[in-house]
Every structure is written in structure tokens, then in C-alpha cells.
């Protein structure tokens, strides 16, 4: 039994290493688009593009539970030496339908005006990209559930690479305008087509599984939580465009690119969360471990506030220069914007770790409450705070994560029942 455990640990470590390398490559390729597209498009067009990008990638983030669901189904099937059945196709269909409904709402003329500068083609691209993302995340889940790490890692890299290759071709052809760049961004969500053949070998549509009702209710709940998270991370530019008063497009474009810079640390949180869950489970298995965990979490919350304050000060002093250095002289940010954005990013990073603690303690309802507090308080700030759009956007990202950190800290430092 010990030898089997050692082999499993080694295989898990190798898989995690391969996926981690692929993730870093994909993130690096992703920066090519988000860093260079604004330089070419200019501040006003970048405001629209980053709203579009926020919706598209926000839908992708909301679909992350679909990958987890398919990986579970696929792993169970692998233990039985077989393939997953119709329940996998049902989960993909439910995820696709949910994002299709959300995407279709952006075709409403008033919403299109706010999000996409009145261009309905961008709404259509979001609709197509969102549906394709459901297939993409489902395919990724099938691969990782069967421990096909090479295929899974290849999909992550292919998604980002497709965007970069098409974007590069647009730049060379001197047609890197708003809609073509949006098409390049959307194309990444179709990378699953390159892996469709091996994926079909992991599904047997003749095998039955869970019925529509439990799959639908579970996916709705999980995607709601992921969607709330995405609304203040990847989708925040879209949230601002939709809820705040119409402001100066160039200023908002500059704010959104500054947010892109401030959000860089958050891109590395997914693998850290994955490592946090088993650590919390092990610590929570004994009373002494629980005591240590609570002490670490309290110290972590206090340290987060200190780090956020230091980060905000650095953002205040060098943030405008950094934005101008990365994106060009047309992007003129103000120090207090960047200070607020860095503050929120540090707090959101800590919150992602703390919600991983709640996941490890099987308190999914508290995770949902935490992100609901962040999303709702941020949205209310955008709608109700007096002042211009920039003020509302920055303060919204200070208020929401600060309240969220207080809520999640209260949840995790409460003495829980031992796990296991």
C-alpha cells in the first residue's frame, strides 16, 4: 500500500509540474494580447475591447466548475476502466445554455451600447465564444479526469497561442482594429476543436448517467459562485461599463489597462489555491492543527492589510509611470487610481486563498456568501456613489474586496469541526 501511495504522489507531482509549466506559458502568451492590443487600439477603443474581453473571459471563468464536474465524472469512469456517459454531455449542454442566455442579453441595444460601444458584432462574438468555451472546459475536464496531462496542457497553451498567432497576423497585415482583434480573442475559445478527436474517445453516449435535473441544479449553483468571482476580477471592466454612468472613454480605457497591470498577481492564484486545499485538510485533521491554521489565517489577514497598504503606496508613486511605460504616452493614469487597484488586487488574492480554506472545509455556501458580498457591494458602489465614473470604479474595488476580506476572515477563523 505504501508503494502505491508513493507512486501516486510521484505521478501527481509530475502532473502538477507539467500543468504548472503549461499554465505559465499560457499566461505569458495571454499577456501578448492584453499588453500589446491596447497600444495599437488607443485608449478609447481599448475601453470597448477590455469590456468585451472582460465579458468573454468572465464567461470562461464562470465555466470553470464545468471543468471540475467533467474531471470528476471522467475520473470516476477511469477507476471503473471505462468512459463517461451521457451525463458529461448533459453537463456541457447545461453550461453552454447558461452562457448562451447571459451572452444573448448583451444583444439588447442598451446593453450593447454600454458594453461594446454599440457594435452588435461584438455581442455575437461573445455569444459564440461563450458557447465554445463550454465545450472547451468540458474537454479539458475529460482529459484531466483520465490523467491525460499532455492533452490537457496542450489545450491550455493552444488557447492562448491561437489568439497570439491571429493577432500577430492582424498586426502584420495592418488590420489590427477593434473587431478583428476581438475575433482573435474569441478564436482562442475554439482551440478545443484541435483536440476533439481524442476527447470523443473518452465519452460513450450510449451510457446513461445522472439525469438533467441534478446536473442542472448543481451547475447553476457552482456557476453562480464562479460568476460572482469573475465579476470583480476578469469581468470588472464590463461591470463598470454596464453599471456606472457613461464617462470619458479615454480615461476609462486608461483605468482598464491600469487594472490589467494591477491584476497580474491574481493570475497565479489558481495553482496556489489547488495547493492550499490539501494543506488545510491535513491541518484540520487534528485539534492542534486547527489551532495552528486559525493562527496562520489571522496573521495572514493582518499581513494582507499591511501588504495592501504598501502596494497601494507603491502604486501611488510609480503606477502612472509604469502604465505609461507599458502602454505608451497616450495612457495617462493618476496615482490614486493605481493605488486603489493595487489595494483591491492584494485583498482579492488573499480572499482566493481563504475561500480555498472554506472549500477544504466543505463550506461551499460560505464561499458563495463571500463572493456575493464582494460583487453586490461593488455593484452598489458603482450605481449609488456620488461622483464620476472613475471615482466610482476605483472606490467600488476598494469597498467590495475590503468587506469581502472581513467576511471571509470571520468565516475561516471560527473554530470548525475537524475535517476527515
Backbone torsions as a table, in degrees:
resi	resn	phi	psi	omega
1	UNK	NA	-39.3	179.5
2	UNK	-63.7	-40.2	179.5
3	UNK	-63.8	-40.3	178.0
4	UNK	-62.6	-42.7	179.6
5	UNK	-63.7	-41.2	178.9
6	UNK	-63.7	-42.4	178.8
7	UNK	-63.2	-41.9	179.1
8	UNK	-63.0	-41.7	179.9
9	UNK	-63.4	-41.8	179.3
10	UNK	-64.4	-44.5	179.8
11	UNK	-62.6	-41.2	179.4
12	UNK	-63.8	-41.7	179.0
13	UNK	-63.4	-42.9	178.1
14	UNK	-63.3	-43.8	-179.6
15	UNK	-62.3	-45.5	179.2
16	UNK	-61.0	-38.8	179.0
17	UNK	-64.3	-45.0	179.3
18	UNK	-63.2	-44.1	-180.0
19	UNK	-65.9	-39.5	179.0
20	UNK	-61.5	-42.2	178.1
21	UNK	-64.2	-44.2	179.2
22	UNK	-62.7	-38.2	179.1
23	UNK	-63.3	-43.5	178.7
24	UNK	-62.5	-41.1	177.8
25	UNK	-63.4	-44.7	-179.1
26	UNK	-63.4	-40.3	178.3
27	UNK	-64.4	-43.2	178.5
28	UNK	-60.8	-43.7	177.5
29	UNK	-65.7	-36.6	179.1
30	UNK	-62.5	-34.5	178.9
31	UNK	-65.8	-26.4	179.3
32	UNK	-57.4	-43.4	-179.0
33	UNK	-73.7	-49.8	-174.7
34	UNK	-72.0	-20.3	178.5
35	UNK	-92.7	-37.0	-174.9
36	UNK	-92.0	-31.4	179.7
37	UNK	-58.4	-46.2	178.3
38	UNK	-61.2	-32.3	178.0
39	UNK	-63.6	-36.5	-177.9
40	UNK	-81.8	-39.3	-174.5
41	UNK	-77.7	-31.8	-175.4
42	UNK	90.0	163.0	-173.1
43	UNK	-58.6	-45.2	-174.7
44	UNK	-67.5	-47.1	178.3
45	UNK	-68.2	-30.6	178.7
46	UNK	-66.4	-32.5	176.8
47	UNK	-58.9	-44.8	179.4
48	UNK	-70.0	-45.0	-177.8
49	UNK	-61.6	-42.9	-177.7
50	UNK	-72.9	-26.0	170.6
51	UNK	-66.5	-45.7	177.0
52	UNK	-60.0	-47.9	-179.6
53	UNK	-60.8	-39.5	179.2
54	UNK	-62.8	-42.2	177.6
55	UNK	-65.5	-49.1	-176.9
56	UNK	-60.0	-50.9	-177.7
57	UNK	-75.0	-26.2	174.0
58	UNK	-64.7	-39.9	175.5
59	UNK	-63.9	-39.1	176.1
60	UNK	-61.4	-43.3	178.4
61	UNK	-64.4	-39.5	179.3
62	UNK	-64.8	-24.2	-179.9
63	UNK	-87.3	-1.7	-179.4
64	UNK	-57.5	-33.9	175.4
65	UNK	-62.7	-25.1	176.9
66	UNK	-63.6	-41.7	176.9
67	UNK	-60.6	-42.2	179.8
68	UNK	-65.9	-40.1	179.0
69	UNK	-64.4	-44.9	179.5
70	UNK	-68.3	-34.1	178.2
71	UNK	-66.9	-36.4	177.3
72	UNK	-64.5	-49.7	-179.4
73	UNK	-60.7	-43.0	-177.9
74	UNK	-67.3	-38.4	179.2
75	UNK	-66.8	-40.7	177.4
76	UNK	-61.8	-43.5	178.7
77	UNK	-63.5	-38.7	-179.5
78	UNK	-64.4	-36.9	177.7
79	UNK	-62.7	-32.3	178.6
80	UNK	-86.7	1.2	178.6
81	UNK	75.3	20.1	-176.8
82	UNK	-129.1	-157.8	179.6
83	UNK	-116.5	157.7	177.2
84	UNK	-76.3	158.7	-172.5
85	UNK	-107.5	-148.0	-174.3
86	UNK	-65.9	-21.4	-179.9
87	UNK	-61.0	-31.4	177.0
88	UNK	-65.7	-43.7	178.6
89	UNK	-65.8	-35.8	177.7
90	UNK	-65.1	-41.9	179.4
91	UNK	-63.3	-42.2	178.3
92	UNK	-63.8	-41.2	179.8
93	UNK	-63.8	-41.6	179.1
94	UNK	-64.1	-46.4	178.6
95	UNK	-60.5	-43.4	179.1
96	UNK	-63.7	-39.7	-180.0
97	UNK	-66.4	-40.8	-179.8
98	UNK	-61.7	-48.7	-179.1
99	UNK	-69.9	-28.9	177.5
100	UNK	-65.6	-41.1	178.9
101	UNK	-64.7	-45.8	179.4
102	UNK	-62.5	-44.3	-179.6
103	UNK	-63.5	-39.7	-178.0
104	UNK	-62.7	-29.8	178.7
105	UNK	-62.6	-27.9	-180.0
106	UNK	-75.3	-6.4	174.7
107	UNK	-80.9	-11.0	174.8
108	UNK	-62.2	127.8	-172.2
109	UNK	-50.1	-43.9	-179.0
110	UNK	-63.0	-41.5	179.6
111	UNK	-68.2	-41.9	178.0
112	UNK	-59.4	-40.7	178.6
113	UNK	-60.3	-44.6	-175.9
114	UNK	-73.1	-41.5	-174.5
115	UNK	-85.3	-41.8	-169.0
116	UNK	-120.0	20.5	179.2
117	UNK	61.4	25.8	176.4
118	UNK	85.1	7.1	-178.5
119	UNK	-95.7	104.9	-177.1
120	UNK	-67.3	-19.6	179.0
121	UNK	-62.6	-34.4	177.5
122	UNK	-65.8	-36.4	176.7
123	UNK	-65.8	-39.0	177.5
124	UNK	-64.5	-40.5	178.0
125	UNK	-62.8	-39.7	177.0
126	UNK	-63.7	-41.6	178.5
127	UNK	-59.9	-48.9	-179.4
128	UNK	-66.0	-43.8	-179.7
129	UNK	-64.9	-39.3	-180.0
130	UNK	-64.4	-44.7	178.1
131	UNK	-62.8	-42.2	179.6
132	UNK	-67.1	-33.5	176.4
133	UNK	-60.0	-35.5	178.0
134	UNK	-59.9	-43.4	176.9
135	UNK	-66.0	-38.0	-177.6
136	UNK	-66.0	-48.4	-179.1
137	UNK	-69.1	-34.2	175.0
138	UNK	-63.3	-43.2	178.8
139	UNK	-63.7	-42.4	177.4
140	UNK	-60.3	-41.8	178.7
141	UNK	-62.2	-41.1	177.4
142	UNK	-59.8	-44.3	-177.8
143	UNK	-65.2	-49.3	-174.8
144	UNK	-70.7	-30.7	177.0
145	UNK	-64.6	-32.2	177.4
146	UNK	-93.3	10.8	179.3
147	UNK	59.5	31.9	175.1
148	UNK	-90.4	75.4	-171.2
149	UNK	-66.0	-36.3	-178.1
150	UNK	-62.7	-43.2	179.2
151	UNK	-67.8	-42.2	-179.7
152	UNK	-61.9	-48.2	-179.9
153	UNK	-64.3	-39.1	178.6
154	UNK	-60.6	-38.0	178.7
155	UNK	-65.7	-40.6	179.5
156	UNK	-60.9	-45.1	-179.3
157	UNK	-69.8	-40.7	-177.7
158	UNK	-61.7	-38.7	-179.4
159	UNK	-57.8	-49.0	-179.4
160	UNK	-71.7	-36.7	-176.6
161	UNK	-66.8	-39.5	178.6
162	UNK	-58.1	-44.4	-180.0
163	UNK	-61.8	-45.9	-175.9
164	UNK	-65.6	-42.9	-178.9
165	UNK	-62.0	-46.7	-179.6
166	UNK	-67.1	-41.5	178.1
167	UNK	-61.2	-43.3	178.3
168	UNK	-61.1	-40.2	178.1
169	UNK	-64.2	-38.1	178.5
170	UNK	-64.7	-41.2	179.8
171	UNK	-64.4	-45.2	-179.7
172	UNK	-61.9	-37.9	-179.0
173	UNK	-83.1	1.0	179.8
174	UNK	58.5	35.9	177.1
175	UNK	-125.4	29.7	-178.5
176	UNK	-81.5	65.0	176.6
177	UNK	-94.7	-178.8	-171.6
178	UNK	-56.2	-55.4	-175.4
179	UNK	-66.6	-46.5	176.6
180	UNK	-58.2	-39.5	178.3
181	UNK	-66.3	-37.1	176.4
182	UNK	-64.2	-37.0	176.9
183	UNK	-64.1	-41.2	177.3
184	UNK	-60.7	-41.8	179.1
185	UNK	-63.6	-41.9	-178.5
186	UNK	-68.2	-34.0	-175.8
187	UNK	-57.6	-29.9	-179.7
188	UNK	-60.6	-30.0	-178.4
189	UNK	-73.7	-6.2	177.5
190	UNK	-100.4	9.3	-178.8
191	UNK	-62.6	-22.5	-179.4
192	UNK	-60.9	-24.5	-179.9
193	UNK	-61.8	-28.3	178.2
194	UNK	-69.9	-17.7	-176.3
195	UNK	-118.7	12.8	-174.5
196	UNK	-64.3	-39.9	-175.9
197	UNK	-61.4	-52.8	177.9
198	UNK	-65.4	-28.2	-179.5
199	UNK	-68.0	-37.4	-179.0
200	UNK	-63.6	-22.8	178.9
201	UNK	-73.8	-11.3	-178.7
202	UNK	-96.9	-1.3	-179.2
203	UNK	-123.0	135.1	172.1
204	UNK	-116.8	100.5	-175.8
205	UNK	-65.6	-9.6	178.4
206	UNK	-82.8	-16.6	178.7
207	UNK	-85.2	129.9	178.2
208	UNK	-83.8	172.7	179.2
209	UNK	-161.2	-147.0	178.4
210	UNK	-60.6	147.5	179.4
211	UNK	-77.6	174.1	-176.8
212	UNK	-61.5	-39.2	-170.7
213	UNK	-62.8	-54.2	-179.7
214	UNK	-65.1	-35.2	178.7
215	UNK	-64.3	-43.8	-178.7
216	UNK	-64.0	-46.1	-178.2
217	UNK	-65.1	-40.0	179.6
218	UNK	-66.8	-44.5	-179.4
219	UNK	-65.4	-39.4	178.3
220	UNK	-59.5	-45.3	-178.2
221	UNK	-66.6	-46.9	-178.2
222	UNK	-65.5	-40.9	-179.4
223	UNK	-71.7	-28.9	175.3
224	UNK	-62.6	-47.0	178.6
225	UNK	-61.7	-44.9	179.8
226	UNK	-66.3	-35.5	178.9
227	UNK	-66.9	-39.7	176.7
228	UNK	-62.0	-41.2	177.4
229	UNK	-62.9	-46.0	-178.1
230	UNK	-63.4	-30.3	-175.1
231	UNK	-63.3	-28.0	-179.3
232	UNK	-106.9	0.1	178.1
233	UNK	-114.0	-86.8	-178.1
234	UNK	-70.4	-32.8	-172.9
235	UNK	-95.8	9.9	-174.0
236	UNK	-62.7	-39.4	176.6
237	UNK	-56.9	-38.9	177.8
238	UNK	-67.2	-38.1	178.4
239	UNK	-61.8	-43.0	178.1
240	UNK	-64.1	-47.2	-178.8
241	UNK	-60.6	-34.1	-175.6
242	UNK	-81.8	-39.5	-169.6
243	UNK	-102.0	-32.9	-176.6
244	UNK	-82.2	158.5	176.6
245	UNK	-60.2	152.1	179.1
246	UNK	-63.2	124.8	-178.7
247	UNK	-117.3	-170.7	178.2
248	UNK	-66.2	120.5	-174.0
249	UNK	-62.6	-40.3	-179.3
250	UNK	-65.7	-41.6	177.7
251	UNK	-63.6	-43.7	179.7
252	UNK	-65.2	-38.6	175.7
253	UNK	-59.0	-41.0	177.9
254	UNK	-66.7	-41.8	177.7
255	UNK	-60.2	-42.4	-176.9
256	UNK	-68.0	-36.4	177.4
257	UNK	-72.0	-33.2	175.2
258	UNK	-63.7	-37.9	177.1
259	UNK	-64.0	-38.0	177.9
260	UNK	-59.4	-42.4	178.3
261	UNK	-66.3	-44.7	-177.4
262	UNK	-66.8	-24.9	-176.8
263	UNK	-85.6	-3.5	-175.7
264	UNK	-52.3	-45.1	-178.8
265	UNK	-61.8	-29.0	-177.3
266	UNK	-66.4	-23.8	-178.4
267	UNK	-66.4	-20.2	-178.5
268	UNK	-94.8	3.9	-172.9
269	UNK	-79.2	-25.7	-177.1
270	UNK	-59.1	-50.7	177.9
271	UNK	-65.3	-32.2	178.2
272	UNK	-66.4	-40.0	175.8
273	UNK	-60.5	-42.8	-179.3
274	UNK	-60.8	-36.8	177.7
275	UNK	-74.4	-30.4	-176.4
276	UNK	-68.0	-36.4	-174.1
277	UNK	-60.5	-54.3	179.7
278	UNK	-63.6	-31.7	178.1
279	UNK	-63.3	-43.7	179.4
280	UNK	-65.0	-41.0	179.6
281	UNK	-60.1	-44.0	-179.6
282	UNK	-65.1	-44.8	-179.8
283	UNK	-64.9	-33.9	-175.6
284	UNK	-78.6	-1.5	-175.9
285	UNK	-81.0	-12.0	178.9
286	UNK	-134.5	158.8	178.3
287	UNK	-63.5	-40.7	179.3
288	UNK	-64.3	-41.7	178.0
289	UNK	-63.0	-40.2	177.9
290	UNK	-62.2	-41.3	179.1
291	UNK	-62.8	-43.9	178.3
292	UNK	-63.2	-42.0	-178.7
293	UNK	-60.9	-45.3	-179.8
294	UNK	-63.2	-39.4	179.1
295	UNK	-64.7	-43.5	178.1
296	UNK	-60.1	-40.6	-176.4
297	UNK	-69.3	-40.0	177.4
298	UNK	-63.8	-46.9	178.0
299	UNK	-62.4	-37.8	179.1
300	UNK	-63.8	-40.4	179.4
301	UNK	-64.6	-44.1	178.2
302	UNK	-64.9	-41.9	178.3
303	UNK	-63.1	-34.4	178.5
304	UNK	-61.9	-43.5	179.7
305	UNK	-61.7	-44.5	-179.9
306	UNK	-63.7	-47.0	-179.5
307	UNK	-63.1	-39.6	178.8
308	UNK	-63.9	-39.1	179.0
309	UNK	-65.9	-42.5	178.3
310	UNK	-65.0	-44.7	178.8
311	UNK	-60.5	-40.9	178.7
312	UNK	-62.8	-39.9	178.6
313	UNK	-64.0	-43.0	177.6
314	UNK	-62.9	-42.8	178.0
315	UNK	-61.6	-38.7	178.5
316	UNK	-62.1	-40.6	-173.8
317	UNK	-81.7	-43.5	-174.2
318	UNK	-118.2	-3.3	-177.9
319	UNK	-56.0	-50.5	179.8
320	UNK	-59.3	-40.1	177.7
321	UNK	-64.0	-42.2	-177.7
322	UNK	-64.6	-42.1	178.5
323	UNK	-62.5	-44.2	179.3
324	UNK	-65.0	-38.3	-180.0
325	UNK	-65.1	-41.1	-176.4
326	UNK	-77.9	-42.5	-169.6
327	UNK	-106.3	-15.1	178.6
328	UNK	112.4	168.7	-172.3
329	UNK	-68.8	-16.1	179.8
330	UNK	-73.6	-15.0	-177.1
331	UNK	-100.3	99.1	-176.9
332	UNK	-108.0	99.6	179.5
333	UNK	-93.8	163.8	174.7
334	UNK	-109.6	147.5	-174.3
335	UNK	-58.0	-39.6	-176.3
336	UNK	-68.7	-27.8	174.3
337	UNK	-59.8	-54.4	-174.0
338	UNK	-63.9	-36.5	178.0
339	UNK	-58.9	-46.9	179.5
340	UNK	-65.0	-38.7	-179.1
341	UNK	-68.2	-39.5	178.4
342	UNK	-67.7	-42.2	176.0
343	UNK	-52.9	-49.5	-177.2
344	UNK	-65.0	-38.5	-177.8
345	UNK	-65.5	-41.4	178.5
346	UNK	-63.7	-43.7	-179.3
347	UNK	-66.7	-39.3	179.1
348	UNK	-65.7	-36.6	177.0
349	UNK	-62.1	-44.5	178.2
350	UNK	-64.7	-38.2	179.3
351	UNK	-64.0	-38.6	179.0
352	UNK	-62.7	-37.5	176.1
353	UNK	-67.9	-42.2	-177.8
354	UNK	-69.7	-34.3	176.4
355	UNK	-70.0	-27.4	173.0
356	UNK	-63.5	-34.1	175.3
357	UNK	-62.6	-43.3	178.8
358	UNK	-64.8	-37.6	176.6
359	UNK	-61.6	-44.8	179.8
360	UNK	-62.1	-30.3	180.0
361	UNK	-92.9	13.5	178.3
362	UNK	53.5	44.5	178.2
363	UNK	-115.2	58.9	-176.4
364	UNK	-61.5	-31.7	179.9
365	UNK	-64.0	-34.7	179.4
366	UNK	-73.9	-30.7	173.3
367	UNK	-61.8	-44.4	179.5
368	UNK	-63.0	-42.5	179.4
369	UNK	-62.7	-43.3	-178.4
370	UNK	-58.4	-51.8	-177.2
371	UNK	-71.7	-27.0	174.8
372	UNK	-65.9	-40.0	177.3
373	UNK	-61.0	-45.1	-179.6
374	UNK	-63.3	-51.0	-175.4
375	UNK	-65.3	-44.4	-176.8
376	UNK	-68.7	-44.5	-179.2
377	UNK	-66.6	-35.6	176.6
378	UNK	-66.6	-44.6	179.9
379	UNK	-62.7	-42.5	179.6
380	UNK	-64.0	-37.4	177.2
381	UNK	-63.0	-43.7	179.1
382	UNK	-61.1	-35.7	-175.8
383	UNK	-85.4	-40.0	-166.7
384	UNK	-103.3	-23.5	-175.3
385	UNK	-66.0	130.3	174.4
386	UNK	-66.2	150.0	178.3
387	UNK	120.8	178.8	-176.3
388	UNK	-79.6	178.6	-175.0
389	UNK	-64.1	-41.7	-178.8
390	UNK	-61.0	-46.4	179.8
391	UNK	-59.6	-46.3	-179.5
392	UNK	-62.2	-41.5	-177.0
393	UNK	-65.3	-44.0	-178.3
394	UNK	-70.8	-47.3	-179.2
395	UNK	-64.2	-37.1	177.9
396	UNK	-57.8	-38.2	179.8
397	UNK	-81.8	-6.9	171.3
398	UNK	-90.4	-46.2	-176.0
399	UNK	-66.0	-52.5	-174.0
400	UNK	-58.3	-57.8	179.6
401	UNK	-62.7	-32.1	178.9
402	UNK	-65.8	-46.2	176.1
403	UNK	-64.0	-40.7	-179.7
404	UNK	-62.3	-40.9	178.6
405	UNK	-63.6	-39.6	178.4
406	UNK	-62.7	-43.1	-178.6
407	UNK	-66.2	-49.5	-176.3
408	UNK	-68.2	-32.2	176.7
409	UNK	-65.1	-42.1	177.6
410	UNK	-61.1	-37.5	179.3
411	UNK	-67.2	-46.1	-170.9
412	UNK	-80.4	-24.3	-179.0
413	UNK	-86.6	-11.2	172.7
414	UNK	-63.2	139.7	-177.2
415	UNK	-69.0	112.7	-178.8
416	UNK	-89.9	166.6	172.3
417	UNK	-72.0	145.3	179.0
418	UNK	-57.1	142.5	178.6
419	UNK	-88.4	139.1	175.0
420	UNK	117.1	NA	NA
